[in-house]
Amino acid sequence: MAVYCISYDLKSNSYDNLIEAIKSYGLWWHQSKSTWFIETSQTSKEILENLRNFMINEDKLIVFQVQQNWWATGHTEEEYKWMKNRNF
């Protein structure tokens, strides 16, 4: 299992289907308006291919695996706990 960051900029106004697809991965954290973290055994390409089904051509999406050596500020203790428990 690995942790991935998903970030998007949608030109369409239909976020609902994409958000439900992201949540379907099970272990997720909605970090900010258009940024999510998920934990899955899929690769970043597989995640992208899946989520692409819920987008239009003008939408932007990036998926990358989160590695160690990260820093964050301004989050709640619960959010830090989510990050630390996944050792990324």
Phi and psi in radians as a Rosetta constraint file:
Dihedral C 1 N 2 CA 2 C 2 CIRCULARHARMONIC -2.388 0.35
Dihedral N 2 CA 2 C 2 N 3 CIRCULARHARMONIC 2.812 0.35
Dihedral C 2 N 3 CA 3 C 3 CIRCULARHARMONIC -1.786 0.35
Dihedral N 3 CA 3 C 3 N 4 CIRCULARHARMONIC 2.359 0.35
Dihedral C 3 N 4 CA 4 C 4 CIRCULARHARMONIC -2.181 0.35
Dihedral N 4 CA 4 C 4 N 5 CIRCULARHARMONIC 2.552 0.35
Dihedral C 4 N 5 CA 5 C 5 CIRCULARHARMONIC -1.776 0.35
Dihedral N 5 CA 5 C 5 N 6 CIRCULARHARMONIC 2.327 0.35
Dihedral C 5 N 6 CA 6 C 6 CIRCULARHARMONIC -2.109 0.35
Dihedral N 6 CA 6 C 6 N 7 CIRCULARHARMONIC 2.225 0.35
Dihedral C 6 N 7 CA 7 C 7 CIRCULARHARMONIC -2.347 0.35
Dihedral N 7 CA 7 C 7 N 8 CIRCULARHARMONIC 2.460 0.35
Dihedral C 7 N 8 CA 8 C 8 CIRCULARHARMONIC -2.480 0.35
Dihedral N 8 CA 8 C 8 N 9 CIRCULARHARMONIC 2.806 0.35
Dihedral C 8 N 9 CA 9 C 9 CIRCULARHARMONIC -2.388 0.35
Dihedral N 9 CA 9 C 9 N 10 CIRCULARHARMONIC 1.821 0.35
Dihedral C 9 N 10 CA 10 C 10 CIRCULARHARMONIC -1.722 0.35
Dihedral N 10 CA 10 C 10 N 11 CIRCULARHARMONIC 2.251 0.35
Dihedral C 10 N 11 CA 11 C 11 CIRCULARHARMONIC -1.422 0.35
Dihedral N 11 CA 11 C 11 N 12 CIRCULARHARMONIC -0.515 0.35
Dihedral C 11 N 12 CA 12 C 12 CIRCULARHARMONIC -1.312 0.35
Dihedral N 12 CA 12 C 12 N 13 CIRCULARHARMONIC 2.817 0.35
Dihedral C 12 N 13 CA 13 C 13 CIRCULARHARMONIC -1.688 0.35
Dihedral N 13 CA 13 C 13 N 14 CIRCULARHARMONIC 0.162 0.35
Dihedral C 13 N 14 CA 14 C 14 CIRCULARHARMONIC -1.793 0.35
Dihedral N 14 CA 14 C 14 N 15 CIRCULARHARMONIC 1.527 0.35
Dihedral C 14 N 15 CA 15 C 15 CIRCULARHARMONIC -1.519 0.35
Dihedral N 15 CA 15 C 15 N 16 CIRCULARHARMONIC -0.410 0.35
Dihedral C 15 N 16 CA 16 C 16 CIRCULARHARMONIC -0.973 0.35
Dihedral N 16 CA 16 C 16 N 17 CIRCULARHARMONIC -0.843 0.35
Dihedral C 16 N 17 CA 17 C 17 CIRCULARHARMONIC -1.150 0.35
Dihedral N 17 CA 17 C 17 N 18 CIRCULARHARMONIC -0.704 0.35
Dihedral C 17 N 18 CA 18 C 18 CIRCULARHARMONIC -1.129 0.35
Dihedral N 18 CA 18 C 18 N 19 CIRCULARHARMONIC -0.771 0.35
Dihedral C 18 N 19 CA 19 C 19 CIRCULARHARMONIC -1.087 0.35
Dihedral N 19 CA 19 C 19 N 20 CIRCULARHARMONIC -0.746 0.35
Dihedral C 19 N 20 CA 20 C 20 CIRCULARHARMONIC -1.105 0.35
Dihedral N 20 CA 20 C 20 N 21 CIRCULARHARMONIC -0.654 0.35
Dihedral C 20 N 21 CA 21 C 21 CIRCULARHARMONIC -1.127 0.35
Dihedral N 21 CA 21 C 21 N 22 CIRCULARHARMONIC -0.711 0.35
Dihedral C 21 N 22 CA 22 C 22 CIRCULARHARMONIC -1.125 0.35
Dihedral N 22 CA 22 C 22 N 23 CIRCULARHARMONIC -0.817 0.35
Dihedral C 22 N 23 CA 23 C 23 CIRCULARHARMONIC -1.099 0.35
Dihedral N 23 CA 23 C 23 N 24 CIRCULARHARMONIC -0.443 0.35
Dihedral C 23 N 24 CA 24 C 24 CIRCULARHARMONIC -1.158 0.35
Dihedral N 24 CA 24 C 24 N 25 CIRCULARHARMONIC -0.246 0.35
Dihedral C 24 N 25 CA 25 C 25 CIRCULARHARMONIC -1.226 0.35
Dihedral N 25 CA 25 C 25 N 26 CIRCULARHARMONIC -0.231 0.35
Dihedral C 25 N 26 CA 26 C 26 CIRCULARHARMONIC 1.656 0.35
Dihedral N 26 CA 26 C 26 N 27 CIRCULARHARMONIC -1.169 0.35
Dihedral C 26 N 27 CA 27 C 27 CIRCULARHARMONIC -1.693 0.35
Dihedral N 27 CA 27 C 27 N 28 CIRCULARHARMONIC 1.853 0.35
Dihedral C 27 N 28 CA 28 C 28 CIRCULARHARMONIC -2.486 0.35
Dihedral N 28 CA 28 C 28 N 29 CIRCULARHARMONIC 2.801 0.35
Dihedral C 28 N 29 CA 29 C 29 CIRCULARHARMONIC -2.484 0.35
Dihedral N 29 CA 29 C 29 N 30 CIRCULARHARMONIC 2.149 0.35
Dihedral C 29 N 30 CA 30 C 30 CIRCULARHARMONIC -1.552 0.35
Dihedral N 30 CA 30 C 30 N 31 CIRCULARHARMONIC 1.653 0.35
Dihedral C 30 N 31 CA 31 C 31 CIRCULARHARMONIC -1.299 0.35
Dihedral N 31 CA 31 C 31 N 32 CIRCULARHARMONIC -0.702 0.35
Dihedral C 31 N 32 CA 32 C 32 CIRCULARHARMONIC -2.704 0.35
Dihedral N 32 CA 32 C 32 N 33 CIRCULARHARMONIC -3.083 0.35
Dihedral C 32 N 33 CA 33 C 33 CIRCULARHARMONIC -0.824 0.35
Dihedral N 33 CA 33 C 33 N 34 CIRCULARHARMONIC -0.806 0.35
Dihedral C 33 N 34 CA 34 C 34 CIRCULARHARMONIC -2.195 0.35
Dihedral N 34 CA 34 C 34 N 35 CIRCULARHARMONIC 0.443 0.35
Dihedral C 34 N 35 CA 35 C 35 CIRCULARHARMONIC -2.239 0.35
Dihedral N 35 CA 35 C 35 N 36 CIRCULARHARMONIC 2.275 0.35
Dihedral C 35 N 36 CA 36 C 36 CIRCULARHARMONIC -2.276 0.35
Dihedral N 36 CA 36 C 36 N 37 CIRCULARHARMONIC 2.686 0.35
Dihedral C 36 N 37 CA 37 C 37 CIRCULARHARMONIC -2.123 0.35
Dihedral N 37 CA 37 C 37 N 38 CIRCULARHARMONIC 2.381 0.35
Dihedral C 37 N 38 CA 38 C 38 CIRCULARHARMONIC -2.294 0.35
Dihedral N 38 CA 38 C 38 N 39 CIRCULARHARMONIC 2.754 0.35
Dihedral C 38 N 39 CA 39 C 39 CIRCULARHARMONIC -2.053 0.35
Dihedral N 39 CA 39 C 39 N 40 CIRCULARHARMONIC 2.191 0.35
Dihedral C 39 N 40 CA 40 C 40 CIRCULARHARMONIC -2.760 0.35
Dihedral N 40 CA 40 C 40 N 41 CIRCULARHARMONIC 2.891 0.35
Dihedral C 40 N 41 CA 41 C 41 CIRCULARHARMONIC -1.623 0.35
Dihedral N 41 CA 41 C 41 N 42 CIRCULARHARMONIC -0.073 0.35
Dihedral C 41 N 42 CA 42 C 42 CIRCULARHARMONIC -1.281 0.35
Dihedral N 42 CA 42 C 42 N 43 CIRCULARHARMONIC 2.835 0.35
Dihedral C 42 N 43 CA 43 C 43 CIRCULARHARMONIC -1.525 0.35
Dihedral N 43 CA 43 C 43 N 44 CIRCULARHARMONIC 2.904 0.35
Dihedral C 43 N 44 CA 44 C 44 CIRCULARHARMONIC -1.074 0.35
Dihedral N 44 CA 44 C 44 N 45 CIRCULARHARMONIC -0.639 0.35
Dihedral C 44 N 45 CA 45 C 45 CIRCULARHARMONIC -1.144 0.35
Dihedral N 45 CA 45 C 45 N 46 CIRCULARHARMONIC -0.729 0.35
Dihedral C 45 N 46 CA 46 C 46 CIRCULARHARMONIC -1.116 0.35
Dihedral N 46 CA 46 C 46 N 47 CIRCULARHARMONIC -0.715 0.35
Dihedral C 46 N 47 CA 47 C 47 CIRCULARHARMONIC -1.091 0.35
Dihedral N 47 CA 47 C 47 N 48 CIRCULARHARMONIC -0.824 0.35
Dihedral C 47 N 48 CA 48 C 48 CIRCULARHARMONIC -1.031 0.35
Dihedral N 48 CA 48 C 48 N 49 CIRCULARHARMONIC -0.809 0.35
Dihedral C 48 N 49 CA 49 C 49 CIRCULARHARMONIC -1.044 0.35
Dihedral N 49 CA 49 C 49 N 50 CIRCULARHARMONIC -0.711 0.35
Dihedral C 49 N 50 CA 50 C 50 CIRCULARHARMONIC -1.150 0.35
Dihedral N 50 CA 50 C 50 N 51 CIRCULARHARMONIC -0.861 0.35
Dihedral C 50 N 51 CA 51 C 51 CIRCULARHARMONIC -1.241 0.35
Dihedral N 51 CA 51 C 51 N 52 CIRCULARHARMONIC -0.447 0.35
Dihedral C 51 N 52 CA 52 C 52 CIRCULARHARMONIC -1.004 0.35
Dihedral N 52 CA 52 C 52 N 53 CIRCULARHARMONIC -0.477 0.35
Dihedral C 52 N 53 CA 53 C 53 CIRCULARHARMONIC -1.124 0.35
Dihedral N 53 CA 53 C 53 N 54 CIRCULARHARMONIC -0.256 0.35
Dihedral C 53 N 54 CA 54 C 54 CIRCULARHARMONIC -1.947 0.35
Dihedral N 54 CA 54 C 54 N 55 CIRCULARHARMONIC 0.360 0.35
Dihedral C 54 N 55 CA 55 C 55 CIRCULARHARMONIC -2.249 0.35
Dihedral N 55 CA 55 C 55 N 56 CIRCULARHARMONIC 2.898 0.35
Dihedral C 55 N 56 CA 56 C 56 CIRCULARHARMONIC -1.881 0.35
Dihedral N 56 CA 56 C 56 N 57 CIRCULARHARMONIC 2.958 0.35
Dihedral C 56 N 57 CA 57 C 57 CIRCULARHARMONIC -1.016 0.35
Dihedral N 57 CA 57 C 57 N 58 CIRCULARHARMONIC -0.555 0.35
Dihedral C 57 N 58 CA 58 C 58 CIRCULARHARMONIC -1.410 0.35
Dihedral N 58 CA 58 C 58 N 59 CIRCULARHARMONIC -0.183 0.35
Dihedral C 58 N 59 CA 59 C 59 CIRCULARHARMONIC -1.291 0.35
Dihedral N 59 CA 59 C 59 N 60 CIRCULARHARMONIC 2.661 0.35
Dihedral C 59 N 60 CA 60 C 60 CIRCULARHARMONIC -2.030 0.35
Dihedral N 60 CA 60 C 60 N 61 CIRCULARHARMONIC 2.519 0.35
Dihedral C 60 N 61 CA 61 C 61 CIRCULARHARMONIC -2.633 0.35
Dihedral N 61 CA 61 C 61 N 62 CIRCULARHARMONIC 2.406 0.35
Dihedral C 61 N 62 CA 62 C 62 CIRCULARHARMONIC -2.319 0.35
Dihedral N 62 CA 62 C 62 N 63 CIRCULARHARMONIC 2.427 0.35
Dihedral C 62 N 63 CA 63 C 63 CIRCULARHARMONIC -2.281 0.35
Dihedral N 63 CA 63 C 63 N 64 CIRCULARHARMONIC 2.203 0.35
Dihedral C 63 N 64 CA 64 C 64 CIRCULARHARMONIC -2.502 0.35
Dihedral N 64 CA 64 C 64 N 65 CIRCULARHARMONIC 2.593 0.35
Dihedral C 64 N 65 CA 65 C 65 CIRCULARHARMONIC -1.307 0.35
Dihedral N 65 CA 65 C 65 N 66 CIRCULARHARMONIC 2.357 0.35
Dihedral C 65 N 66 CA 66 C 66 CIRCULARHARMONIC -1.553 0.35
Dihedral N 66 CA 66 C 66 N 67 CIRCULARHARMONIC 2.209 0.35
Dihedral C 66 N 67 CA 67 C 67 CIRCULARHARMONIC -1.814 0.35
Dihedral N 67 CA 67 C 67 N 68 CIRCULARHARMONIC 3.062 0.35
Dihedral C 67 N 68 CA 68 C 68 CIRCULARHARMONIC -1.195 0.35
Dihedral N 68 CA 68 C 68 N 69 CIRCULARHARMONIC 3.047 0.35
Dihedral C 68 N 69 CA 69 C 69 CIRCULARHARMONIC 1.324 0.35
Dihedral N 69 CA 69 C 69 N 70 CIRCULARHARMONIC 0.865 0.35
Dihedral C 69 N 70 CA 70 C 70 CIRCULARHARMONIC -1.959 0.35
Dihedral N 70 CA 70 C 70 N 71 CIRCULARHARMONIC 2.756 0.35
Dihedral C 70 N 71 CA 71 C 71 CIRCULARHARMONIC -2.412 0.35
Dihedral N 71 CA 71 C 71 N 72 CIRCULARHARMONIC 2.602 0.35
Dihedral C 71 N 72 CA 72 C 72 CIRCULARHARMONIC -2.585 0.35
Dihedral N 72 CA 72 C 72 N 73 CIRCULARHARMONIC 2.767 0.35
Dihedral C 72 N 73 CA 73 C 73 CIRCULARHARMONIC -2.537 0.35
Dihedral N 73 CA 73 C 73 N 74 CIRCULARHARMONIC 2.677 0.35
Dihedral C 73 N 74 CA 74 C 74 CIRCULARHARMONIC 1.434 0.35
Dihedral N 74 CA 74 C 74 N 75 CIRCULARHARMONIC 0.205 0.35
Dihedral C 74 N 75 CA 75 C 75 CIRCULARHARMONIC -1.704 0.35
Dihedral N 75 CA 75 C 75 N 76 CIRCULARHARMONIC 2.871 0.35
Dihedral C 75 N 76 CA 76 C 76 CIRCULARHARMONIC -1.381 0.35
Dihedral N 76 CA 76 C 76 N 77 CIRCULARHARMONIC 2.871 0.35
Dihedral C 76 N 77 CA 77 C 77 CIRCULARHARMONIC -1.052 0.35
Dihedral N 77 CA 77 C 77 N 78 CIRCULARHARMONIC -0.645 0.35
Dihedral C 77 N 78 CA 78 C 78 CIRCULARHARMONIC -1.105 0.35
Dihedral N 78 CA 78 C 78 N 79 CIRCULARHARMONIC -0.696 0.35
Dihedral C 78 N 79 CA 79 C 79 CIRCULARHARMONIC -1.176 0.35
Dihedral N 79 CA 79 C 79 N 80 CIRCULARHARMONIC -0.766 0.35
Dihedral C 79 N 80 CA 80 C 80 CIRCULARHARMONIC -1.070 0.35
Dihedral N 80 CA 80 C 80 N 81 CIRCULARHARMONIC -0.679 0.35
Dihedral C 80 N 81 CA 81 C 81 CIRCULARHARMONIC -1.087 0.35
Dihedral N 81 CA 81 C 81 N 82 CIRCULARHARMONIC -0.737 0.35
Dihedral C 81 N 82 CA 82 C 82 CIRCULARHARMONIC -1.024 0.35
Dihedral N 82 CA 82 C 82 N 83 CIRCULARHARMONIC -0.797 0.35
Dihedral C 82 N 83 CA 83 C 83 CIRCULARHARMONIC -1.155 0.35
Dihedral N 83 CA 83 C 83 N 84 CIRCULARHARMONIC -0.831 0.35
Dihedral C 83 N 84 CA 84 C 84 CIRCULARHARMONIC -1.175 0.35
Dihedral N 84 CA 84 C 84 N 85 CIRCULARHARMONIC -0.603 0.35
Dihedral C 84 N 85 CA 85 C 85 CIRCULARHARMONIC -1.188 0.35
Dihedral N 85 CA 85 C 85 N 86 CIRCULARHARMONIC -0.282 0.35
Dihedral C 85 N 86 CA 86 C 86 CIRCULARHARMONIC -1.761 0.35
Dihedral N 86 CA 86 C 86 N 87 CIRCULARHARMONIC 0.038 0.35
Dihedral C 86 N 87 CA 87 C 87 CIRCULARHARMONIC 0.889 0.35
Dihedral N 87 CA 87 C 87 N 88 CIRCULARHARMONIC 0.685 0.35
